[in-house]
Amino acid sequence: MPGPHVAGDRPLSTPLAAFWIGLFSFREMLRRRRLIALGLVMLLPVGVTLLWRLLDNEGLISPALWLANLGGVFYVHFLVALVALAVGLSAISEQVDEGTIIYYWTRPLERSAIYLGRLLAAQTVATVLLVGSLVLCFLVIVAGNGSAVTWNFLKLYFGNCVVVAVGALVYTAIFACAGTWLKRPMLPAVLWAFGWESVGTSPAPQRIKELTIVFHLRNLIRNTEEGSRSFPNLLEELKQALLHEEPVPEWRSALVLLIVLAVATVLGILLLRRKEIFR
Amino acid sequence: MSAPAGSPATTAPATPRLAAHRVSKWFGEVIAVNDCSLTVGPGVTGLLGLNGAGKTTLFKLLSGLIEPSQGRVLLQGKRLRREVGLFRRLGFCPESDALPEWLTGREFVALMLRLMGFGRDEVRRRTEQALHDLHLAEAGGRRLGGYSKGMRQKIKLAQALAHEPDIIFLDEPLNGMDPVSRREIIELVGRLGAQGRTVLVSSHILPEIEAMTRSIILIHHGKLLAEGDVTEIRDKIHDHPTIVALSSPEARRLASFLAGQELVVGVEIDEEGRVVARTDHAVDFYRELPGWLLENELPIEEMQTMDDTLQAVFDYLVGD
């Protein structure tokens, strides 16, 4: 009688296990009720963009400037953290609380595979929600306005999408780690996401702001041509000039984000390895 | 899972032993399991204990779900928690009712088989077999959220058994089952044990355990109180002599004879006219009795051991 593909007592390979867990977790997360609420929140910027198109007949705000402010302010400052918190915090903890994680734990799977599968599913959901919302905004911006679709505009748009996606990956990893670690992670997570992280967009000294995720995300958008015209970037440039601060190069922000993503993921795996449930 | 008769391929070859060596588990200052050493071999073994005795903790230690604070749990000499590949040989049916509600029964079993490393065709075949054996084939397309308690219990069993594990952990397996299903599961457990698989059943309902096995592990206040066959354990409880009732047309002669035997510590005739003998060495008594009866031409119509039951053993050991 044919046995499993993996012979002997070796665990299922981490990539394969993470794939199957990720696939089923993705389907499961799409069914959660909170996704409806998140979906409605994602339509908010689309609605606001529609309102701008309807009201700004004279073109006081160019499409590129609108997109730069939308992406650099509303998405990066607020929406990315919100979505990642809603999806990431429960990525692991929900299954532990429900007791269904026991079915993974009694399979020949490394716990790293379980964690990675759940995390990747959560990150995919967060990214799809956020980038999907940006796509809708893009469509509203360019609908009946073909002249707005310039090369620079497209660069700005795709740049925003990439940064928002990166933000989704990093924030979700952080919140998934927090959800695995803490028994009641919601309050600390909210305080961090909307309390501490707001330092990254304040007039605080750059050294302090570099300790936030949002600073580095905005730094990646800032250096695009139209992005530099957004209001927060103008304030930032003014502050740098007054305090003689050197702008942080893009590569450094990208590296910081990558390191945070890696550390949060590894920490989450280690925490899950040590976790025990007694239900 | 269901074994066609005479099919050697379904017998578990070289069944691995599960062993715990001086295992302890504490949570802060509370010692849940205290220095337990035991071996679980082929066949069905019942794990018994009152609430708070450490039964659940010991069960989870043996199944590799939690790490001991001290000591080791070994599966064929390997530490279970350190080699997760060993879980391929285990099947686990949890007590908790938690299930991924949005999956259908078929999808759930299939996912569990995928995570065991089976290919698509094998997943499909084993899924259908497991659902069929547990009479869930028709309900396989329904979401788990719509299952009754009994069906949920069966689907938990299905995912635990579909990959034909060598060692099976069943935590309160008969919870929520109707009488017909209970009988089916008891028979299934018996078949699994007869195949040479190691089945550990945890329950606080003694008649259920007794229906499945005579081999038990009894834990009380975190310590191993008894391990082995119920009769052998009973035989070692000298504070409470085993009570054997014999129906005989020559009750007085039988009673008089037994009263003179060294193995018998007390004899009386009860209201129903039965000779009730008490012995501290039940195993020896059963061995000698046929010879006594033949040599002395003492007829008996019926013999019954009054307290060689799991309940009695439990009461004597835990009650003390």
Chai-1 contact restraints between the chains, C-beta under 6 A:
chainA,res_idxA,chainB,res_idxB,connection_type,confidence,min_distance_angstrom,max_distance_angstrom,comment,restraint_id
A,M1,B,A9,contact,1.0,0.0,6.0,A-B,restraint_1
A,P2,B,E122,contact,1.0,0.0,6.0,A-B,restraint_2
A,P4,B,M116,contact,1.0,0.0,6.0,A-B,restraint_3
A,P4,B,G117,contact,1.0,0.0,6.0,A-B,restraint_4
A,P4,B,F118,contact,1.0,0.0,6.0,A-B,restraint_5
A,H5,B,G117,contact,1.0,0.0,6.0,A-B,restraint_6
A,H5,B,G119,contact,1.0,0.0,6.0,A-B,restraint_7
A,V6,B,G117,contact,1.0,0.0,6.0,A-B,restraint_8
A,D9,B,G85,contact,1.0,0.0,6.0,A-B,restraint_9
A,D9,B,L86,contact,1.0,0.0,6.0,A-B,restraint_10
A,R10,B,G85,contact,1.0,0.0,6.0,A-B,restraint_11
A,P11,B,V84,contact,1.0,0.0,6.0,A-B,restraint_12
A,P11,B,G85,contact,1.0,0.0,6.0,A-B,restraint_13
A,L12,B,G117,contact,1.0,0.0,6.0,A-B,restraint_14
A,W20,B,R114,contact,1.0,0.0,6.0,A-B,restraint_15
A,F24,B,L111,contact,1.0,0.0,6.0,A-B,restraint_16
A,E28,B,W102,contact,1.0,0.0,6.0,A-B,restraint_17
A,R31,B,W102,contact,1.0,0.0,6.0,A-B,restraint_18
A,E98,B,A98,contact,1.0,0.0,6.0,A-B,restraint_19
A,G99,B,S96,contact,1.0,0.0,6.0,A-B,restraint_20
A,G99,B,A98,contact,1.0,0.0,6.0,A-B,restraint_21
A,T100,B,A98,contact,1.0,0.0,6.0,A-B,restraint_22
A,T100,B,P100,contact,1.0,0.0,6.0,A-B,restraint_23
A,I102,B,P94,contact,1.0,0.0,6.0,A-B,restraint_24
A,T106,B,F87,contact,1.0,0.0,6.0,A-B,restraint_25
A,T106,B,F92,contact,1.0,0.0,6.0,A-B,restraint_26
A,R107,B,F87,contact,1.0,0.0,6.0,A-B,restraint_27
A,R107,B,L115,contact,1.0,0.0,6.0,A-B,restraint_28
A,P108,B,V84,contact,1.0,0.0,6.0,A-B,restraint_29
A,P108,B,G85,contact,1.0,0.0,6.0,A-B,restraint_30
A,P108,B,F87,contact,1.0,0.0,6.0,A-B,restraint_31
A,P108,B,R88,contact,1.0,0.0,6.0,A-B,restraint_32
A,E110,B,V84,contact,1.0,0.0,6.0,A-B,restraint_33
A,E276,B,I66,contact,1.0,0.0,6.0,A-B,restraint_34
A,R279,B,S96,contact,1.0,0.0,6.0,A-B,restraint_35
